[in-house]
Amino acid sequence: MEFPTLGEHCQYQNCNRVDFLPLQCKCGKVFCREHFNEHCLSGECELAPKPKEVNLKNDDQIFRCSEKGCRKGNLHEMLCPKCNKHFCIEHRFHPSCPEIDDETMAAKIEQLEAPRRQFREANKHLQEKITENIRKALQSSAKVKTASKIQLMRIKQKAVGPKTIPASDRVYFAIKKPVNMEPKPIKIVQEEDSITKFESVTLDPDIKDTVPVFISSKWSLGRAIDSICDSCNIKNDNNKMSSVKLRLFRQLDSYCISPVKMDVEISELMKNEVLLEGDRLIVEYIDSNALSELEEHAQLFLN
């Protein structure tokens, strides 16, 4: 498509080129960028800017373009009406010219930053309030399920895990990593009646020292531990001959999740409420010999 109304013809002798960004002399004639300087230097036009005597050895007498990165020079000065700086023909319509002073600019920046700062402060206060509410809820074992649901919402915001797990299969937990690879002392209970029932517990609901993770509900416990170790950068020798093995414990009561059977599915553990989504779990190293001597229905606790 043609645009016959755009641009003007250069009025320099024998040129007549159409220029879409023509330059107009004070005498009223229009020139292309190539012939504008020639017209000014010809001396034929009394209204044209007078050229200066330039000593090419003295670069200070050439008007350099103020655009960053441009070193083009002109013999005559072309000032921007907004910032009063010289720009070459190519950059005369530059977008970098400040239209407001520094004080006004600072006020505008503060106007944009103020809501962000207020949001950060309000969010910090909200998180502290949620933490306090969870702490109060966890002081009663009857409210553990409700507290875990509240905790779950916070864990989901920062959880890491394999991206290949479908969203519908993901279950979320907060994992506390082991401090070192030393085997931790344990308490073995052979009879269920010997387990001390607790009426109330006091837990720390903060997740600052934990790693929020997600795993698949269709995985076995062994595979889930492997994935948790990958997500949390925990050294895992469960599939090797070693003196220590990793096991998963509830932070609620230090109870070990199925210390012997590693093929039990996560969904089954959650169905039987051995695990609750949103639980805070502890990964710890246990002596391999102690695990090998456990009976199938023995219960294991961190001592």
N, C-alpha and C positions, 0 to 999 in steps of 0.2 A: 504494500500500500504506500502511495506517495503522500508527502506532506508539502504541498506547494507553498503554503503560507509560512512555513518555518524557515528561519535563516535569512540572510541578506547577501547580495552580491558584493564582492570586494570592488571598490571603485579605483583601485590602483591601475595605472595604465597597463593594458594588455593582460589583465588578470581575470576579472569577472568571475572568480570562484565563489561558489555558495558556501558561506561559513555559518554554522548553526550557533556559534558563539562569537559574533563579530565584535570588533572594537571600534568605537566611534571617537573621532577627533573632535576637539572643540569647534572646529570649522564646520562640522556637520557631516563630513564625509565618513563613510564606513569602510573598514579594511579587515581583511583576514589577519590572523595572528602573524603570518609570515611577513606581510607588507606594512604592518602598523609601525614597526620600528623604522623601516626604510622611509616612510612618509615623514616621521618626526625628525629624522636625521638629514633629510634632503634640504631643509632650510627654505623650501618654497612656501610653506604654510606659516604665517605669522602667529597663529593661535596655537600651533602645536607646542607641546612641552619642549623647552629648550634643552638640548643635550649638554651635558657637562663634559669638560675636558678631563678625560680619565687617563691616569697613568696606570697602565695594566700591571705595573709592578706593585702598585698600592691597591690591594683588594678592598680596603675600607671604603673606597669611593664608589663601589658598585653596590647597588641596592639588592641585598640577598633576600630571598623568600623566607618568610617567618614560619612556614609550614615545617613541622618536624620531619627531618630526613631529606628535605629538598634543599639543594645547593644552587639552584638556578639564580642568575643575576640579571638585573635590568639596568639600563643606563638612566632611566627616569623612574621616579617613585610613583607607586600606585598604592595608596593607603586605603585600608578597610574603613568604612564610615563608622563601624561599631567599636573596633578596638584600636583604630589609628595605627595599625601595623602594615608594613609593606608585604604584599604577596605577589607571586608571579601570575602570569595569565592563566596557567593551568589550575592554580589554587585560589583564584580570586573569589570563588563562591565557596569558601571553606566552611565546614560545619563546626569547627572547633572554637569559634569566637564566643567568649563568655558574654552573656547578655545580662548577668547580674553580678554584683560585687561579692567579695569574699564573705562579708558578714551575712548577706542574704542567703548565700549558698550554705553557710554553716547552719543557719536557722532551718533551711529546708531539710538538710541532712538530719538534724536533730528531730524534726517533725516526723521523719520516716523511721528513725531508730527508736523513738520513745515507745511506740506500741510493741515493738519487738522486746525491748527491755522489760516492759510491764508484763508481757506474756511469760518471759523466762522467770521473773520473780513470782508470778501467780502460779506457774506450773511447779516451781520448787516448793511453794507453800502447800499446793495440792498433794504432791507426792509425800511430803512429810505427814500430812493429815491422813492419807491413805495408809501409810506405814503404821501410824499410831492406832488406827482402827483395826488393822489386821492383827497387831500385837495384842490388843484387847480381846479380839475374837479367839486368838490362839491360846489364851489363858484358860479356856474351857474346851475340853475334848469334844463336847457336844457341838461345838461351833467350828470344828476343824474343816468340815466339808465346805461350809460357806466361805471361810477364810481362804481356802485353797482356790475357790472360784475367783475371788477378788485378786488373789496373787497371780492367777493364770492370765488375766488381762494384761498385767504388767510384764509378764514373761514373754508373751507373744510379740510385744513391740520390738524386742531385741534378739529373739531366738535365732540360733544358727543350726544348720543341719543339711543333709543331702537335699538338693533342690529337686531331685528326681522323685521324691516321695509325694504322691498326690495330696492335695490339701485336705481331702476328706479322711485320709488315713493318718494324718499327723497328730501326735500327742506331745504335750509340752511339759517340761520340767526345769527346775533350777538346780544346777549341779555344782556341788562344792568339791573342788579338786583336792587330791592328797598333797600334803606339804612335802613329803619325801617318800622314798620307796621302802622305808622300814616297816616290817609287819606290825600291825596294830594289835594290842591285847583284845581278846574276845571272851565272851561268856557263852557257854554252850548249855542249852536247856533241852533235856531229852523229853520231859513230860510237859504237856501244855498247861496242866494245872499249876506247874511251878512258876509260870510267868506272872510277874507282879503286875496287877492291873493298876492303871493310873487314872486318877480322877481329873487332874488338871496338869497342864504343862505350860511352861513359859518359853516361847520361841522368839527368835529374832527374825522378823519378816523382811528385813532389808535384803536386797539381792545384789548389793555392791560387791561382795566377795564370792559371788557365784557366777556361773556361765549359763545363761538361758539357752536351752537346746530343744530341738524337736526330733522325734524318732517315729517310726511307723508302728501302729498298733498291731500290725500283722506280723511283725518280726518276733523271733525268739528272744529270750532274755540275753543269751550269749551274743547274738548279733547286735542287739541294742547297746550292750556294754562296749562292743568294738566301735560302733558308730559314735557313741558319746566320747570315747577316748580320742577318736580322730578329730571331732569338733572342738575338744578342749585341750588338745595337744598333751595327752597323758600317755606315758610309756606303757604299752600293753603287751605282756608276755603270756596272756591266757592261752594262746594256741602253741606255746612252746614249753619245753621242760625247764622249769625255773623254780626257785625257792619260794616265790611269792605269787599270788594270784589276786586279781582284782574282783571285788564284789561290790554290790550296790546296797546301800543302807538308807532307811528313812531317817531324816533328821528329826522327825517327830519323837521317835522313841528308840533310835539306834538299832532298829530291827533290820536284819539282813534279808533281802528279797531273794528267796529260793537259793540258799547257799550251795545246794547239791545239784538240782535239776536246772541245766542251762537251756533246755529245749522248750520250756514252758513259754507260751505266747504272752506278749504284753497285754493283749485284749483280755485274756483269761485272768491275768492278775488284776486288771482294772475291774472286770466283772465281779470278782470276789472281793473287791475293795482292798486288796493288798496294796495296790497303788491307786492314788487319786491324781488326776491330771492337775497340774499346778503344784504338785508336791515339791518340796525342797529335798533333794537326795544327795547322799554323800558317797563318793567313790573312794575306797580305801584298799590298801594292800593287806592281804591276810596270808599267814604262813600256809604253804601248800600241804605240809604234813598234817596240820590240824584239820584242813578241809577233807583230806583223804580218809581220816578216821571218823568222820561224821556219819551217823546213820541217816537213812532217807528222810525221816520225819523230824529230825533234830532241828531245833530253833537256835539261831545264832544272833548275838547282840554284840555291839561294840562295848567294851568294858570301860 
